[in-house]
C-alpha cells in the first residue's frame, strides 16, 4: 500500500529564529506517530520574496527563511541529513549526497530516478526519526517537511539546524518545487547547479509538449492516479490540477479530466472505483510503485464497474514506469514528462 500524505496540520506561526549548531548532544529515541507521503510552491509572489534566502560570499554565513522562520548556518551545509524523499531527490540532483537518510530502502523503492547509495546511514522512518542516529552523524543541517510535527522538529533543532519546508503547495506546485530547489541550493552552496537543473527541466517540459503536438494528441483529456489494495478493496488517489503531476499535465498542454479539488498541500483527492464513473473518455495514467498487487490491472480485474468505464473498454489505461517519485523535483518531473509522452504518443 502506498504511503499516503500526512494528515493536514495547522501551520505554525512563522518565527524569526537565529539557529546555529548546539554543543548539547541530546539523546533518546525521537518518535512521532505521523504517516508521511513524501511527496514544495509559493502562495504568491510576495511569499516567494519572503522565502528568499541571503548568502554571504562562498564559505560565509548563510541565512535562509523556511516555513518556520530564519535559519542561519555558519557556512553552506556540506553534511546534510534528509527526512523526506522529495528533498532527498533534490539534494542528490544538486550533487549533495546526504550523510543520513530516513528510510533508505523505501526511498530506493519509490524513487529510482535518482538512486541513493544503499549504504547511506539510516536515521529511522520519515515520521519517526531517531535523534540518536541524527546526532551521531554530526551533520551541518537536517532538512524535512512541515508534515513532521512541530514538537519533533523543535527537538531536533536543539542539536542541529533544521530547514523545514512544505511538501508542496496546491496553489502553485511547480512554483513551490522551483523555490524548494533554489532554497536547498542556497543552503548547500549549489546555486549554479540549481540554475542548470531548472533550465534542463524547463527544456524537458517544452520538448514533451512539442512531442505531443507533433503526435497530434496535444489538448487531449487525461487523468492521473495511483492506488492500493487493502483486504480486497481498491482505494484510488487522484492527482488534481493542484498536484505536482497534475500541474505538469497542464504544462504539457493536456486537460485533466479530474476537476475536483484536492488537499491544500499535495493536491490529492481520494475516491473509489465508483467515483471513477464521473470520468468520460480520456487516457487514464497511473503508477503502482512498490505495490504487491497492481491496484487497477489486478485489483479491479473482473470488476464490472471498472471494466465498464469508457477508457477501460477503449484500452486507454496506461501504467507508467515505477520509480518516478510522485512528489519529487525536476528529476522525477522530467521522467514523468517522458513517461507521459511515451504513453500517449509512443
Secondary structure, 3 states (H helix, E strand, C coil): CCCCCCCCCCCCCCCCCCCCCCCCCCCCCCCCCCCCCCCCCCCCHHHHHHCCCEECCCCCCEEEECCCCEEEECCCCCCEEECCHHHHHHHHHCCCCCCEECCHHHHHHHCCCCCCCCCCCECECCCCECHHHHHHCCCCEEEEECCCCHHHHHHHCCCCCEEEECCCCCCCHHHHHHHHHHHHHHHHCCHHHHHHHHHHHHHHHHHHHHHHHHCCCCCCEEEEEEEEEECCEEEEEEECCCCHHHHHHHHCCCEECCCCCCCCCCCEEEECHHHHHHCCCCEEEEECCCCCCCCCCCCCCCCHHHHCCHHHHCCCEEECCCCCCCCCCHHHHHHHHHHHHHHHHC
